[in-house]
Amino acid sequence: MNVLVVGAGIAGAVTARRLAEENGHHVLIVEKRDHIGGYCYDYRSEEGILVHKYGPHIFRTQSKKVWDYLSRFTQWHDYQHKVLANVNGHFYPMPINLDTVNRFLGTNYSSKEAEEFFARSRTASGTIHSVKDVIESQIGPEFYHAFFEGYTEKQWGAPCEQLPAEIVARIPIRSGRDDRYFIHKYQAMPKDGYTQMIRRILDHPNIHVLLNTDYRQIKDLGGFSHIYCSAPIDEYYDYRYGRLPYRGVRFEFFTLPCKQYQPVAVVNYPNNYDYTRITEFKHFYINNTKNTVIAKEYPGGGTLEPSYPIPTEENKELYQKYSRLADEATTFIGRLGEYRYYSIDQIVESILGMELV
Ligand SMILES: Cc1cc2nc3c(=O)[nH]c(=O)nc-3n(C[C@H](O)[C@H](O)[C@H](O)COP(=O)(O)OP(=O)(O)OC[C@H]3O[C@@H](n4cnc5c(N)ncnc54)[C@H](O)[C@@H]3O)c2cc1C
């Protein structure tokens, strides 16, 4: 084995495959968990429902290159993701579209009238400091309070007025009635699940996977000509500059004796309960099972691993400090190695574009 890859998530798997297939390397992957797949890991419930252990993962991409690459390792199940927000007991499409506006306001606006409504409601964009400023400057206070304030405060455990503006992205608003959560050209679920897809990526005679192994158990890291590491970069350097902060999530799974629990795969609960959203997994595929499996998602605490990097300037600088420690024989990859939020397709795209040893 001449190259070491740390972590058998999608980043480690695609890196290993390229190293083996394109450059003829012999690759050892060490994975501290007892399974491959990383955060994309899924497994079948007793009745065969594919359950995503680390939260709902919906594949989407605009990149034909990524789609074609992954299609070598999986067939696809057509799936268009839909999300509803439960506000005071009523369901509203998310992201906000024309139906959200009309149902919430009790109006019958056309697209143009809805746009005019938001133009009137937006708060004047003076200096933007907080999450509240960002969102209100885009959609006004009424929709901010109903759909975003409580959700964001639950996620971050702090009032939106105190949360820095950079942690929130632009709020999408659809002028029409398209109620799909994503509008990417390619959108689907791997036919047999993510774990099977990743298993096939790793299925190459030059790739050897060692589960239940922390890379720190491998005594001679210097015995490899190169290391690709998708484990946390701060951990790799023994947290010498302190920890890179993450927002955590935690899931509670339930098998319920009903055919269907909710109308779509994901329902957000911005204002009630302690959980932020509920996922019902059987919506991702066709499942005529008697029971259903749901997961309630709670912010922070008890998380198995850091979930979402927090993209403040301070944290980015701390990451840069760590990345300057890397020598020529070490490359950090993926969401933990690069400390950035990557969707699955973005990871694959970045690794396909990387020059490898
Ligand atoms: C809650 C949540 C929902 C998401 N939903 C979506 C979605 O709907 N669609 C989408 O495209 N993306 C989604 N993502 C993003 C997606 O999970 C990531 O893009 C992807 O899984 C990251 O792959 P990775 O290989 O970089 O990291 P990981 O999957 O985390 O893999 C890193 C691997 O390294 C291993 N490791 C860590 N430390 C060590 C060590 N010391 N020794 C050995 N191994 C180690 C870990 O066990 C892990 O298996 C979501 C992310 C989160 C947090």
PDBQT file of the ligand as one rigid body, heavy atoms in Angstrom, charges set to zero:
ROOT
HETATM    1  C1  LIG A 401     -27.387  16.727   8.477  1.00  0.00    +0.000 C 
HETATM    2  C2  LIG A 401     -26.759  16.775   7.114  1.00  0.00    +0.000 A 
HETATM    3  C3  LIG A 401     -27.580  16.621   6.007  1.00  0.00    +0.000 A 
HETATM    4  C4  LIG A 401     -26.999  16.655   4.730  1.00  0.00    +0.000 A 
HETATM    5  N1  LIG A 401     -27.823  16.517   3.643  1.00  0.00    +0.000 NA
HETATM    6  C5  LIG A 401     -27.289  16.516   2.417  1.00  0.00    +0.000 A 
HETATM    7  C6  LIG A 401     -28.131  16.374   1.266  1.00  0.00    +0.000 A 
HETATM    8  O1  LIG A 401     -29.356  16.281   1.374  1.00  0.00    +0.000 OA
HETATM    9  N2  LIG A 401     -27.547  16.319   0.045  1.00  0.00    +0.000 N 
HETATM   10  C7  LIG A 401     -26.193  16.463  -0.139  1.00  0.00    +0.000 A 
HETATM   11  O2  LIG A 401     -25.714  16.439  -1.290  1.00  0.00    +0.000 OA
HETATM   12  N3  LIG A 401     -25.371  16.606   0.936  1.00  0.00    +0.000 NA
HETATM   13  C8  LIG A 401     -25.889  16.638   2.195  1.00  0.00    +0.000 A 
HETATM   14  N4  LIG A 401     -25.069  16.780   3.284  1.00  0.00    +0.000 N 
HETATM   15  C9  LIG A 401     -23.623  16.886   3.073  1.00  0.00    +0.000 C 
HETATM   16  C10 LIG A 401     -22.976  15.499   2.980  1.00  0.00    +0.000 C 
HETATM   17  O3  LIG A 401     -23.199  14.777   4.171  1.00  0.00    +0.000 OA
HETATM   18  C11 LIG A 401     -21.494  15.677   2.766  1.00  0.00    +0.000 C 
HETATM   19  O4  LIG A 401     -21.256  16.381   1.590  1.00  0.00    +0.000 OA
HETATM   20  C12 LIG A 401     -20.724  14.367   2.628  1.00  0.00    +0.000 C 
HETATM   21  O5  LIG A 401     -21.276  13.299   3.313  1.00  0.00    +0.000 OA
HETATM   22  C13 LIG A 401     -19.337  14.609   3.151  1.00  0.00    +0.000 C 
HETATM   23  O6  LIG A 401     -18.497  13.589   2.738  1.00  0.00    +0.000 OA
HETATM   24  P1  LIG A 401     -17.034  13.501   3.334  1.00  0.00    +0.000 P 
HETATM   25  O7  LIG A 401     -16.463  12.260   2.799  1.00  0.00    +0.000 OA
HETATM   26  O8  LIG A 401     -16.305  14.774   3.129  1.00  0.00    +0.000 OA
HETATM   27  O9  LIG A 401     -17.238  13.439   4.902  1.00  0.00    +0.000 OA
HETATM   28  P2  LIG A 401     -17.834  12.246   5.800  1.00  0.00    +0.000 P 
HETATM   29  O10 LIG A 401     -18.969  11.619   5.105  1.00  0.00    +0.000 OA
HETATM   30  O11 LIG A 401     -18.042  12.784   7.151  1.00  0.00    +0.000 OA
HETATM   31  O12 LIG A 401     -16.622  11.219   5.819  1.00  0.00    +0.000 OA
HETATM   32  C14 LIG A 401     -15.501  11.402   6.644  1.00  0.00    +0.000 C 
HETATM   33  C15 LIG A 401     -15.144  10.046   7.178  1.00  0.00    +0.000 C 
HETATM   34  O13 LIG A 401     -13.931  10.144   7.936  1.00  0.00    +0.000 OA
HETATM   35  C16 LIG A 401     -14.040   9.280   9.047  1.00  0.00    +0.000 C 
HETATM   36  N5  LIG A 401     -13.107   9.712  10.076  1.00  0.00    +0.000 N 
HETATM   37  C17 LIG A 401     -13.160  10.838  10.835  1.00  0.00    +0.000 A 
HETATM   38  N6  LIG A 401     -12.135  10.862  11.716  1.00  0.00    +0.000 NA
HETATM   39  C18 LIG A 401     -11.412   9.736  11.500  1.00  0.00    +0.000 A 
HETATM   40  C19 LIG A 401     -10.257   9.192  12.096  1.00  0.00    +0.000 A 
HETATM   41  N7  LIG A 401      -9.646   9.804  13.114  1.00  0.00    +0.000 N 
HETATM   42  N8  LIG A 401      -9.765   8.017  11.622  1.00  0.00    +0.000 NA
HETATM   43  C20 LIG A 401     -10.388   7.359  10.599  1.00  0.00    +0.000 A 
HETATM   44  N9  LIG A 401     -11.518   7.833  10.024  1.00  0.00    +0.000 NA
HETATM   45  C21 LIG A 401     -12.013   8.998  10.445  1.00  0.00    +0.000 A 
HETATM   46  C22 LIG A 401     -15.487   9.445   9.483  1.00  0.00    +0.000 C 
HETATM   47  O14 LIG A 401     -15.914   8.376  10.296  1.00  0.00    +0.000 OA
HETATM   48  C23 LIG A 401     -16.204   9.501   8.135  1.00  0.00    +0.000 C 
HETATM   49  O15 LIG A 401     -16.619   8.237   7.699  1.00  0.00    +0.000 OA
HETATM   50  C24 LIG A 401     -25.607  16.821   4.571  1.00  0.00    +0.000 A 
HETATM   51  C25 LIG A 401     -24.805  16.992   5.696  1.00  0.00    +0.000 A 
HETATM   52  C26 LIG A 401     -25.368  17.002   6.961  1.00  0.00    +0.000 A 
HETATM   53  C27 LIG A 401     -24.493  17.243   8.138  1.00  0.00    +0.000 C 
ENDROOT
TORSDOF 0
